[in-house]
Amino acid sequence: MAKEMNKTEKMRKLFADKALDTEQMENVAGGTIQETADDSRFLNVLLQGHPAQPDRYGKAKLAVDYANNERRYAEIRNAWKACGVCLQSIGTSKENKYYIGGQQVTQSQARQHAMKVMGKQLNYSDWYWG
């Protein structure tokens, strides 16, 4: 047991300076159906009452009902566009790419920009519910 702990501790020390911060994690972990579902949830609440307001799509809806995804992805792209954000690579296994003024930003930065443009401040609990 002591030998196992020693090995684990050595691995922690070896990789301690390799840990990614939140911003770096977003650049690595983006682009999944989950990220796209979260975009739809966020934008649905942020754009409430706006013509570009998209529906809310959960991960299961996007994963199972492929036939309607192009329409859904277009809704989400248009919603981001209404907030001054260009979205590329949506819904693929590659990472979603967000651009503001031609410069790539993280999903978090895109959300902050969208809230500023729309004059609303949302917390995670405001837009993410079951």
C-alpha positions in Angstrom: 0.0 0.0 0.0 2.8 2.4 0.9 4.5 1.7 -2.4 1.2 2.5 -4.3 0.9 5.8 -2.5 4.5 6.7 -3.2 3.9 6.0 -6.9 0.7 8.1 -6.9 2.5 11.0 -5.1 5.3 10.8 -7.7 2.8 11.1 -10.5 1.1 14.1 -8.8 4.4 15.9 -8.5 5.4 15.1 -12.0 2.2 16.6 -13.5 1.6 19.3 -10.9 2.8 22.1 -13.2 0.9 20.6 -16.2 -2.6 21.3 -14.8 -4.8 23.3 -17.0 -6.7 26.3 -15.9 -10.4 26.8 -16.7 -9.7 28.9 -19.9 -7.3 26.2 -21.2 -9.8 23.5 -20.4 -12.4 25.2 -22.5 -10.1 25.3 -25.5 -9.4 21.6 -25.1 -12.8 20.2 -24.1 -15.1 22.1 -26.5 -17.2 21.1 -29.5 -19.2 18.3 -28.2 -22.9 17.9 -28.4 -23.0 18.8 -24.7 -21.4 22.2 -25.5 -23.9 22.8 -28.3 -26.8 21.9 -26.0 -25.4 24.3 -23.4 -25.2 27.1 -26.0 -28.9 26.5 -26.8 -29.9 26.7 -23.2 -27.8 29.8 -22.5 -29.0 31.6 -25.6 -32.7 30.6 -25.1 -32.7 32.5 -21.7 -30.5 35.3 -22.8 -32.5 36.1 -25.9 -35.9 35.6 -24.3 -38.4 37.7 -26.4 -35.8 38.4 -29.1 -36.6 37.2 -32.7 -33.3 35.2 -32.7 -34.2 33.3 -29.5 -33.4 29.5 -30.1 -35.2 26.6 -28.6 -33.6 24.7 -25.7 -32.0 21.5 -26.8 -30.7 18.9 -24.5 -27.8 16.6 -25.2 -30.1 13.6 -25.8 -32.2 15.5 -28.4 -29.1 16.5 -30.3 -27.6 13.0 -30.1 -30.7 11.0 -31.1 -32.7 13.2 -33.5 -30.0 13.9 -36.2 -32.6 14.6 -38.9 -33.5 18.0 -37.5 -30.0 19.0 -36.3 -29.1 21.3 -39.2 -32.1 23.4 -38.5 -31.2 23.5 -34.8 -27.6 24.3 -35.5 -28.7 27.2 -37.8 -30.9 28.5 -34.9 -28.0 28.5 -32.5 -25.6 30.1 -35.0 -28.2 32.8 -35.7 -28.7 33.4 -32.0 -24.9 33.8 -31.5 -24.9 36.2 -34.5 -27.5 38.4 -32.9 -25.1 38.8 -30.0 -22.2 39.7 -32.2 -20.5 36.2 -32.0 -19.7 34.0 -35.0 -19.9 30.3 -34.3 -18.1 27.7 -36.4 -17.8 23.8 -36.3 -21.1 23.5 -34.4 -22.2 20.1 -33.3 -19.3 18.1 -34.6 -16.8 16.1 -32.7 -14.3 18.9 -33.2 -14.4 21.9 -30.9 -16.8 24.7 -31.5 -15.1 27.9 -32.4 -16.3 31.3 -31.3 -15.2 34.5 -32.9 -15.7 38.1 -32.0 -14.5 40.7 -34.5 -12.6 38.0 -36.3 -10.7 36.9 -33.3 -11.2 33.5 -31.8 -12.4 33.5 -28.1 -13.5 30.8 -25.7 -17.1 29.8 -25.0 -16.9 31.7 -21.7 -15.7 34.9 -23.4 -18.4 34.5 -26.0 -21.0 34.3 -23.3 -19.6 37.3 -21.5 -19.7 39.3 -24.7 -23.3 38.2 -25.5 -24.5 39.2 -22.1 -22.8 42.6 -22.5 -24.4 43.1 -25.9 -27.9 42.1 -24.7 -27.5 44.1 -21.4 -28.3 41.1 -19.3 -26.2 39.2 -16.7 -27.0 35.6 -16.2 -25.7 33.0 -13.7 -25.3 29.4 -14.6 -28.4 28.6 -12.5 -30.4 31.1 -14.6 -30.1 29.1 -17.8 -29.1 25.6 -16.9 -31.9 23.5 -15.5 -33.0 19.9 -16.2 
